[in-house]
């Protein structure tokens, strides 16, 4: 099945708000090919399907913060605070908006959430591997410094040095 919009573009529409990965009503409406108001009305008619862990309305402070992070001109004037949908909320939207495009976009959005989760898991694995490498490198660096200190240590009197001694050669030449 051909996707309508590339997953990478959809991943760019997923924000972290209140510690949750969410998509905003206006972005979902654009992907589904409906007006934002139409999407909001459908949600309000079926509000029992959208508990707080599926959908929440942004506070004014969150909205202002988000506007500062995103191009402000694209927001225009809005009379109502945006709705933010978690992955489960987006999945629930498929039961509220039943157009063919909505179903296809819902599948693409679910794939984007899964890809984002995989990317985060890969990042966590990479971070753990880097920490392990740093610990191992620290041990190696400590061993190298120990050897260097031993080499720099003064020669004890009465022991014969091994190797070329430039200072001794200069004394012999004089």
C-alpha positions as CSV (number, residue, x, y, z in Angstrom):
1,X,0.0,0.0,0.0
2,X,1.4,3.4,-1.0
3,X,1.6,5.9,1.8
4,X,0.0,9.3,1.2
5,X,2.7,11.2,3.1
6,X,6.2,10.0,4.0
7,X,6.7,8.8,7.6
8,X,9.6,11.2,8.1
9,X,7.3,14.1,7.4
10,X,4.7,12.8,9.9
11,X,7.4,12.2,12.5
12,X,8.2,16.0,12.3
13,X,4.6,16.7,13.4
14,X,5.0,14.7,16.6
15,X,5.8,16.9,19.6
16,X,6.7,16.2,23.2
17,X,4.2,18.0,25.5
18,X,3.6,17.1,29.2
19,X,6.0,14.2,28.7
20,X,3.8,12.7,26.0
21,X,4.5,12.3,22.3
22,X,1.5,14.0,20.7
23,X,0.1,15.3,17.4
24,X,-1.9,18.5,17.3
25,X,-5.4,18.8,16.0
26,X,-4.5,21.1,13.1
27,X,-1.8,18.8,11.8
28,X,-4.0,15.7,12.0
29,X,-6.8,17.6,10.3
30,X,-4.5,18.6,7.5
31,X,-3.3,15.0,7.1
32,X,-6.8,13.7,7.0
33,X,-7.9,16.4,4.6
34,X,-10.6,17.9,6.9
35,X,-11.0,21.3,8.5
36,X,-9.7,21.5,12.1
37,X,-13.1,22.6,13.3
38,X,-14.7,19.5,11.7
39,X,-12.2,17.3,13.5
40,X,-12.8,19.0,16.8
41,X,-16.6,18.7,16.5
42,X,-16.2,15.0,15.8
43,X,-14.1,14.6,18.9
44,X,-16.5,16.6,21.1
45,X,-19.5,14.5,19.8
46,X,-17.5,11.4,20.9
47,X,-15.7,12.8,23.9
48,X,-16.2,9.6,25.9
49,X,-13.8,7.9,23.5
50,X,-11.0,10.4,24.4
51,X,-9.9,10.2,28.1
52,X,-7.1,12.4,29.3
53,X,-4.4,9.9,28.3
54,X,-5.7,9.9,24.7
55,X,-6.3,13.6,24.2
56,X,-5.9,16.9,26.2
57,X,-6.3,20.6,25.4
58,X,-3.2,22.7,25.6
59,X,-3.0,25.4,28.2
60,X,-2.3,29.0,27.1
61,X,1.3,28.7,28.4
62,X,1.9,25.5,26.5
63,X,0.4,27.0,23.3
64,X,2.6,30.1,23.6
65,X,5.7,27.9,24.2
66,X,4.8,25.8,21.2
67,X,4.3,28.9,19.0
68,X,7.7,30.1,20.0
69,X,9.3,26.8,18.9
70,X,7.4,26.6,15.6
71,X,7.0,29.3,12.9
72,X,4.5,31.7,14.5
73,X,3.0,32.9,11.2
74,X,1.7,29.4,10.4
75,X,-0.6,29.5,13.4
76,X,-2.6,32.5,12.4
77,X,-5.5,33.5,14.7
78,X,-7.0,30.7,16.8
79,X,-10.1,31.1,19.0
80,X,-9.6,27.8,20.8
81,X,-6.6,26.1,22.3
82,X,-5.4,23.2,20.2
83,X,-6.1,19.6,21.1
84,X,-3.2,17.3,21.5
85,X,-3.6,13.6,20.7
86,X,-1.4,10.8,22.0
87,X,-0.8,7.7,19.9
88,X,-3.9,6.1,21.4
89,X,-5.9,9.2,20.7
90,X,-4.9,9.2,17.1
91,X,-5.8,5.5,16.8
92,X,-9.2,6.4,18.4
93,X,-9.7,9.1,15.7
94,X,-10.0,6.3,13.1
95,X,-13.3,5.3,14.7
96,X,-14.6,8.9,14.7
97,X,-13.4,9.9,11.2
98,X,-14.1,7.1,8.8
99,X,-13.2,8.4,5.4
100,X,-10.8,6.3,3.2
101,X,-8.1,9.0,3.5
102,X,-8.5,9.1,7.3
103,X,-8.0,5.4,7.5
104,X,-4.9,5.5,5.3
105,X,-3.4,8.5,7.1
106,X,-4.2,6.8,10.4
107,X,-2.1,3.8,9.4
108,X,0.7,6.1,8.3
109,X,0.6,8.0,11.6
110,X,0.7,4.8,13.6
111,X,3.8,3.7,11.6
112,X,5.4,7.1,12.3
113,X,4.8,6.6,16.1
114,X,6.3,3.1,15.9
115,X,9.3,4.4,13.9
116,X,9.8,7.2,16.5
117,X,9.7,4.6,19.3
118,X,12.3,2.5,17.5
119,X,14.5,5.5,16.9
120,X,14.4,6.3,20.6
121,X,15.2,2.7,21.6
122,X,18.1,2.7,19.1
123,X,19.3,6.0,20.7
124,X,19.1,4.5,24.2
125,X,21.1,1.4,23.1
126,X,23.7,3.7,21.4
127,X,24.0,5.8,24.6
128,X,24.6,2.6,26.7
129,X,27.3,1.4,24.3
130,X,29.0,4.8,24.4
131,X,29.0,4.8,28.2
132,X,30.5,1.3,28.2
133,X,33.2,2.4,25.7
134,X,34.0,5.4,27.8
135,X,34.5,3.2,30.9
136,X,36.8,0.8,28.9
137,X,38.7,3.7,27.4
138,X,39.1,5.2,30.9
139,X,40.7,1.9,32.1
140,X,43.0,1.8,29.1
141,X,44.0,5.5,29.6
142,X,44.7,4.8,33.2
143,X,47.0,1.9,32.3
144,X,48.8,4.0,29.7
145,X,49.4,6.8,32.2
146,X,50.7,4.3,34.7
147,X,53.3,3.0,32.2
148,X,54.3,6.6,31.3
149,X,54.8,7.4,35.0
150,X,57.0,4.3,35.4
151,X,59.1,5.4,32.4
152,X,59.5,8.9,33.8
153,X,60.5,7.6,37.2
154,X,64.2,8.3,38.1
155,X,66.7,5.5,37.7
156,X,67.8,4.1,41.1
157,X,71.5,4.6,41.9
158,X,73.6,1.5,41.1
159,X,71.4,0.2,38.3
160,X,72.7,0.1,34.8
161,X,70.5,1.9,32.3
162,X,69.6,0.0,29.1
163,X,69.6,1.9,25.8
164,X,71.3,4.9,24.4
165,X,72.2,7.7,26.9
166,X,72.8,11.0,25.0
167,X,74.1,12.8,28.1
168,X,76.7,10.1,28.7
169,X,77.9,10.3,25.1
170,X,78.3,14.1,25.4
171,X,80.4,13.7,28.5
172,X,82.6,11.2,26.7
173,X,83.2,13.6,23.8
174,X,84.4,16.4,26.1
